[in-house]
Amino acid sequence: MRNPTLRTLLRAFADEAAGCLGEQTAAGVEVPFEVSEQGDAGLWGLSSGRKPLYCYRPLTGAFIAESRATLTASAGYAPAVRALEGLDGLDTYLETRGRPPSAMEGRPRAEDAMVAFLAAVFGETTSFVVAEERFERAYAELETHVYAGRMHMTVLAPLLGIALESDELDLGDGLMLNRADSFHRAPPEAFGSADSGEAGAATFAVYSYDGERAAGSPVVSARNRLRRLLSALRLFEAGSTALAPVAWARSGDGPWRLVPMNAMGRPDRQWQLTAPRERELRAFVELVARRTPHGGELAWALARFEMGLERTPALDALTDHLLALRALLEPEGPASGKLCQRLAVLCAAPEEQGDLALRVAEAVALERSATSGLAQPGPGPEALVHEIAGYARALLRDVICGHLEPDLCGLADEMLAEISAPV
């Protein structure tokens, strides 16, 4: 089996369809029949002169097609059709089942394939019961055609620092967030070790790949996709969300194997994604994926900001966060001393700008103490580091999302000029 998720969805819908179709026949709706004449040949192929025999064959597939309106009301119909819609090879499958390929693509073709699949499951029958052997044979036939020359791989990565309220969240392009305690297909090692006292992740990021075997390594695609997801989560919510250093991958229903993720960092807290914010996060992840820069000061500042989130203790991250802010607001270099005022005018209300400028100056002084080995870790310095990281996050997020122009220096200088201009 190459796609256990598809099988689960189709099996659940087949059971629902059996109930719907059975209710129709119990209510008096008849399954149409085809009558064929079968001659009675005698010895050596000569006619015996007897009357021909007639064979009544139920047209189960036609009955299912006529009942499509009833089947669409089933809870499992839409998820099963969506799963089929993303598959290649449906035209070949329809031809194999004796049905002309749909002139339409996408959902209409998937719906035709669903009817053909149910006809294969129930066969030529008037009693609608899902026989396990027949279902497995029908599903194996479907996979043979839609996955010819293709592969299905799943990569599961524990995601640290975030908890879901819902069981799962579909982020598109094969990426899902799953609550760990409701995802039962994960390897036991992914849940942490009770003996060692190691706490497992509350959330799994699950990447599913369906594609050509020669299209490159799915694990590499998973690493890139998960890294982009991690960047979006770090911009979306304060807190150093992190990936576990290892993930698990498997082909089809094969055994899980360990794969390195080249990830670092430990979350400083765990935040919860509530159900009302799921749609907001899904749209944010898509936006960040489209607009994340691949070069220039903004890309460098984002990378530096994430380096800071992956460092422990927090005091070691201060230089990274200040470098990210300097790339955005102080291209002249630290000697210019312009970072404090530019950041304050962009991130604080007029009555609070003086206090913020002093806090940034305090962070710069703390950085000098840290590089000379004089700074001592503690609640005060760590709170200041988290505050500076918050300003870097806010500016990066607003520029990447298009709320601010990339030229933050020009914007800040214009605002400062307006403040200092005589009335």
PyMOL commands that set and color helices and strands:
alter all, ss='L'
color gray80, all
select helices_A, chain A and resi 4-26+43-45+60-66+68-71+77-85+90-96+107-122+132-146+180-182+188-191+218-236+275-291+296-309+314-329+334-336+339-347+350-371+379-400+408-420
alter helices_A, ss='H'
color red, helices_A
select strands_A, chain A and resi 33-38+53-58+150-160+162-164+168-172+175-179+203-212+242-243+246-251+257-260+271-273
alter strands_A, ss='S'
color yellow, strands_A
deselect
rebuild
show_as cartoon
